[in-house]
Amino acid sequence: MDILFELDRRASVEDVRERLPDPPSYSAVRAMLGKLETKGFVRHEEESLRYVYLPTIAKGEARDSAVGRLVQVFFAGSVGQAVNALLDEAEELSDEELDRLASRIERARRRSDP
């Protein structure tokens, strides 16, 4: 999915394969795209005797779904634990990024106050 969003266009199996680190076989990439299609995340069209794949969901929707799964799987549903882990990994945040985070935290605090 990342590669399809990165390319921002239709992509063949080979387009996807050549952008993968240590690329698997053509058939393995085709199988993965087929699974994504079965799950409704991509669709294909025929173009010059080959299939090209396109995302069926918006990048933001895919991101939100992935973040939700990440929080559920690795942090037992705790957004706070996920945020703390991300902050632990943050090498360097700019003052602008820190201000934006502080603002979001303040908004969340106001929403949760009775």
C-alpha positions, 0 to 999 in steps of 0.5 A, a space after each residue: 500500500 505504501 508504494 501505491 500511495 508513494 507512486 500516486 498512480 497506477 502501478 504494475 506488479 513490477 512497479 511495486 516489486 522494484 521498489 521493495 527492499 530485497 524484492 520477493 518474486 514477481 508471483 509473491 508480489 502479485 499474490 500480495 496485491 491479490 490479497 489486498 484486492 480481496 480485502 478491498 484495499 486495492 483494485 486492478 484494471 487491465 492495461 496493455 495485457 497486464 494488470 495495474 493496481 490502484 488503492 481503493 481507499 484514501 491515504 488518510 483512511 489507510 493511515 488511520 486504520 494502520 495506526 488503530 491496528 498498531 495501537 491495538 496490537 502493540 499497545 493493548 489499545 492504549 493511545 497514551 502508551 503508543 504516544 510515549 513509545 513514539 516520543 521515546 523514539 523521537 531523536 529530534 523534534 523542532 520547536 514547531 513540532 513540539 508546540 503543535 504536540 503541546 497544542 494537541 495535548 491541551 485540546 485533548 485535555 479540554 475535551 476530557 475535562 467535565 
